[in-house]
């Protein structure tokens, strides 16, 4: 049922007259999760990644395994 309701909302949004888009945006933003809105409004991270960060990410990705329980990973990092 929720998927049908969302589909209907998407359809309705697509049919909003251009002149009413700002009002619809304001109403929809008022209904949205404030944390998600903050993420949407956050500036892009345009700071270049350092070599140390690249190595750290590569190392983390190489070590990660879906078979390791979270608590074990936490102990390993502590």
Secondary structure, 3 states (H helix, E strand, C coil): CHHHHHHHHHHHHHCCCHHHHHHHHHHHHHHCCHHHHHHHHCCCCCCCCCHHHHHHHHHHHHHCCCCCCHHHHHHHHC
